[in-house]
Amino acid sequence: MSRLLDTAMHVHSAALRLLRAVRTADAETGVSAPKLSALSVLTFGGAMSLSALAKAEQVRAPTMSKLVADLEAEGLVAKGADKTDKRGVRIEVTAKGRALMEEGARSAWRC
């Protein structure tokens, strides 16, 4: 087997193990995968508008609006005024949301 193919197979195997670990850690949070994905975008990408978040997650604004409402009800995100657009709203991760993401990452690395 060529060295390149051998390396590719090792990377593929490691990626599968990582995905399993992340899936397990995600399930332990009790938060759905779509909500965790949106929360991750906000955690690592910073506060953004609903339309920017919907675009990042490749969903329509009404779908993202429901996810954000659920995340807000769970205390994981908060809506705030957009300083550059008085009509706009920025969505940002709360301390509780950030802690959930950090604990999930620690849990995934323990697997």
Residue pairs with C-beta under 8 A, 6 or more apart in sequence:
1 9
18 108
20 111
21 108
21 109
21 111
22 108
24 107
24 108
24 111
25 104
25 105
25 107
25 108
25 111
26 33
26 36
26 104
28 104
28 107
29 36
29 100
29 103
29 104
31 39
31 74
31 76
31 100
34 57
34 59
34 67
35 67
35 70
35 71
35 76
36 101
36 104
37 57
38 53
38 57
38 64
38 67
38 68
38 71
39 71
39 76
39 77
39 93
39 97
39 100
39 101
40 101
41 48
41 53
41 56
41 57
42 48
42 53
42 77
42 91
42 92
42 93
42 97
43 93
43 97
43 98
43 101
45 56
46 92
47 80
47 90
47 91
47 92
47 93
48 56
48 90
48 91
49 82
49 88
49 89
49 90
49 91
50 61
50 64
50 65
50 68
50 89
50 91
51 61
53 64
53 68
53 91
54 60
54 61
54 63
54 64
57 64
59 67
68 77
68 79
68 91
71 77
71 97
72 78
72 79
75 94
75 96
75 97
76 93
76 94
76 96
76 97
76 100
77 91
77 92
77 93
77 94
77 97
78 91
78 92
78 94
79 89
79 90
79 91
80 89
80 90
80 91
80 92
81 88
81 89
81 90
82 88
82 89
82 90
83 90
93 101
